[in-house]
Amino acid sequence: MSVVFSIDAPYRGRYELHRLTYGSGGPSVAIVAGLHGNELNGIHAVNLLNKMLRVQRPKGTVHLFPLVNTFGADQATKRWPYDDQDINHSFPGDPDGPVAQRIAHALFEASDADLCIDVHSGAPHVRELPQVRAPMGGEELELARAMKLPVVWRRPGIRLEPTGLIGAWRAAGRKALHVVGGRGITLDNRHATTMANGLANLLGHLGISANLDSPMTVIGDVTHSDVETHRASCGGFFVAEVRVGDRVEPGHLLGYIQSPVGGERLDEVRSSVTGVVMTIRAYPMIHAQELLVRVAGTK
């Protein structure tokens, strides 16, 4: 383990950005988690991968950054707690700027690799089926498929993500993937393990480590046109009738909105496609137009 950046904190010990490195030479992969302090599943997934790599001799280089925003994790907050800055919105960073930009700059420089992967949980109010978000085509899409995660969500445009670490990596000419699974604030060991196995599958595909012979439930590739998104028609209290990973048919009741006082049913949410629940609202208090459910359509 090495410390690639450190800085004094105003009222606690020093901040340190840690990197764990395995192997040497190419190909090289950098895997980052914990940019958002309240996204625990990505942190756990990378640490599970670290345990796998400890007993192997990688044929290439793997850099792991299990937890970037350590102070945010201590306080269960998404942002850097001292000035409420989002480190993921600070890339490519500035070595002489505010602290969040200094951290971003150090991480960006230290994660220079052929392939870079940013691992996240879903937001605190939603739970996500483990998925990898990739461009519509090209080598990155094939690498995403090699992970064998339940969903490969192909996204249009030159950049996978226009801002944040993914955008900065891609602007610098590095291949980049975005992995998401579970819910923020909570630890879902099942989803974290799925993401860790997906990362291990990718390293095996690249010939860096031994292939992982672990069964994975693969739904397949989807694009925005394949994903049915349901948003709240009104404010209220959302009661989900499905979980991520559930298979549904047209007419299947996904959940309903009821009045938080008295429980009067205000609306129902039903699938209009055959598919698998990809995203589900976890925090029940909702406002109109907030995301409730995504269903990945399957043919």
N, C-alpha and C positions, 0 to 999 in steps of 0.2 A: 504494500500500500504506500502511495506517495501523496504528499500534499502539494498540489499544483498552484494553490493560491491561498493566502490567509490575510486577515485584516482584523484590527482591534474592533471590538464591539463597545457601544457606549456604557453598558452596565452589566456585562457578563463576560465570559471567557472569549478568546479569539474565535472568529469564524474561520473554518478551514474547509477547502474544497478537496475532497479525496478522490483519488483515481486508483483502481485496482487493475493491474496489467498482467496478462498471461501471454506467453509466447513471444515471438519476434518475427520480423520479416513480413512478407505479404502472403495472402491478402490481409487487410486490416479492417477491423470493425470497431466502432465506438457505440456504446449503448448507454443512454442517459435516462435517469428517472428522478423523481422528486424535485422537478423544477417548481411545482406547486406543492407547498408543504402539507396540504390536506389530502393529497392523492396517494394513498398508502399501498394500493395494489401494485402499482408500478415499482415502488421501492422493494416490496417483498418479492416480486417476480425477478428482479435483477439480482437480489441476494440469493434466491434459489438457484439461479443460473451460476452464480459465483461458487456455490457449493459443488455443482457439477464440474466446473472447470478446475477446481482444486485437485481432483483426482485424475486429470488428463494432462497430456502434453500437446497443446495446440500446435498445429502446423500453420502458423500465421500469428497475427497479433489481435488480441481482444482487449479493449479498454472499457472498463465498467465504471460508471459514476452512479452509484446506487441512490444517493441522496444529495441533491444540490442545495435545496433551501432548508437547511437543518434547523434554523431558528423558526421558520414558519411551521415546520413539522412539530417542534416543541409546543407551539401554541395552537396547533390545528388550524392554521390559517393558510390560505392559498398564496398570499403575497408575502414579500419580504416585510417583516412586521415593523421595522423601525420607521419607514417612510411610506408604507402601503404601496410599494411599486411591484409590478408583476415582472419577475425576472425574464419570463418568456417573451415579454414585449420589449426587452432591452437589447436584443441582438442586432448587429454583431458586437455591440458593446463598445465601451470606451475605457481604456486603462486609467484615464485621469478624470472620469466622470463620477456621478453618484455611485454608491456602493453596488446597487443592482446592476448597473452598467459595467462596473469593474468585474463583478462575478461573471456576467455574461461574456465579457471579452476573454477572461481567463479560460472559461469552459469552451468557448468557440475555438480558441487556439489549441487547447489540450485535447480536443476531440477530433483533430484532423485525421481522417481515415478514409479508406475507399468507400465504405458504406457506414452510414450513421443512422441510428434508430432512437427515436424519442418515445418513451413509454409513459403513458398516463393512465389515471383512472377517469371515470366519467365525472361529471359535476356532482356536488353533494346531493342534488335533488333528483338525479336520474341514475339508473343502473344500466350499464352497457354490456352486451354480449362481447366477449373477447374478439377483437377485430383488428385488421391491419388496413390502413388507408394508404392507397398507392395511386400513381398516375394511371391514365387510361391504357397505356401500353408501354413497351420497351423493357429494358433489363430490370428496372425496379419492380415492375409488375410481376415478372417471373420470380424475382427474389421474394416478393410478398407471398406468392402462391406456395413457395417452398416452405413457408412457416407452417402451413396446414392448420391455421387458425380457423375457427368456425366461419368467419366472414372476411372476404377481401372486398373492400369498398373502393371501387375505382372512381377517381375524381378527375374532372376535366381541367384543362389549363396547363400552362407550361410549368407552373409551380404547384406542388402538392398543397402547401399552405403558404399564402402570400406573406404572412408575417411570422414572427417567432423564430425559434431555433431551426425548425424544418426549413422555413423560407431562407434563412441565412445560410444554412448548409447548401441548399440547392443553388443559391445565387453564387456560391463559391465553387460550384462545379462538382460537389460531392453528391453521391447517390444517397437518398434519404427516405426513410419510412416512418410512419406514425402509428404506433400501437396503442390501443385503448381497451380497457376492460374493467368491469366492476363499477363501484360507486365511490365517489369521494367521501372522506371522513371515516369510512368503515373499511375494514379488512375482510375481503372475501377470499379465503384461501383457495377455494376451487378455481375461481377466475384467475388469481395470481399464478397458480400452478399451470393452468392452461397457457398463459402468456409466456411463462418461463420455458415450458416445453416447446412452444412455437419458436422462441429465440434459439433454443438448442437445435431444433430442426434446421433452422437457417444456417447455423454454424456447421452442421453436418453437411448440408447441401454445398457449402462453400469449400468443404474439405478441411476445415480448420479443426474440427473435433469429431469424435465418433458420432455416427448417426444414432439418433434417439429412436428406439423402437417402442413408441408409445402411441396407443390408439387415440385419434383425435376425430371429433365429429365435425366434418367439413361440410358446410352448406353450399359454398361456392362463391362466385364473383357476382357482385351487384353494382349497379350504377345508381345515380339519383333517380332515374326513371323507374328503376326496379324497387325503390324503397317507398313504401306507403307511409306517410307521416300524418299523424293525428294530433291536432292541437285543440285546446279547450274551447268550447263554444261559449263558455261563461265561467265566472269565478265560482268557487265552491270547494268541496272536499272530494278528491279523487280516490276511488277504491279500485285497485287493479284486480282483475280476475285471471291474469296470466303472469308468467315469469319469463325472463329472458331465456331464450332457447326453446320455448314451447312452440310446437307446430300448430298452425291455425288454418282454418278454411274460411271461405266467404261466409259472412254472417256470424262468425264466432264472436262472442262477447269478450272484448278486451278489458273492459272496465266501465265504470259509470261515475258520473258526477252527482253528488248529493249536497243538499244544504248542510253546512256545518252546524246549524241549529235546528234540530228536529229531524234531520236525516231524510227530508223529502228528495226523491230522485228527480234530478233536473235534466239529465241527458245520459244517453248510453253511447259507448264507443265500440263499434263493431268493425271487424276486418272486412275488406271487400276483395281480398286476394288470398291465394294459397301461399303460405310462406312461414317464416320463423320470426318470432318476436326478437327484435334486435336491441331495442331500447325501451325502457319502461320507467315511468315516473315513480320515484321512490318516496318523495316528500309529498304528502297528500294535499296540503293547502295550495290552491292554484288560483291564478287569475286568467281571464280570457286571453286566448291565443298562446298560452304557454304550452310547451311540448309535453305530450302525454305518452305517446307510443310510436315507435317505428317498427314496421314489419318488413323484413327483407323478403321480397317476393321470389318464389321459386316456381319453376315451370315443371 
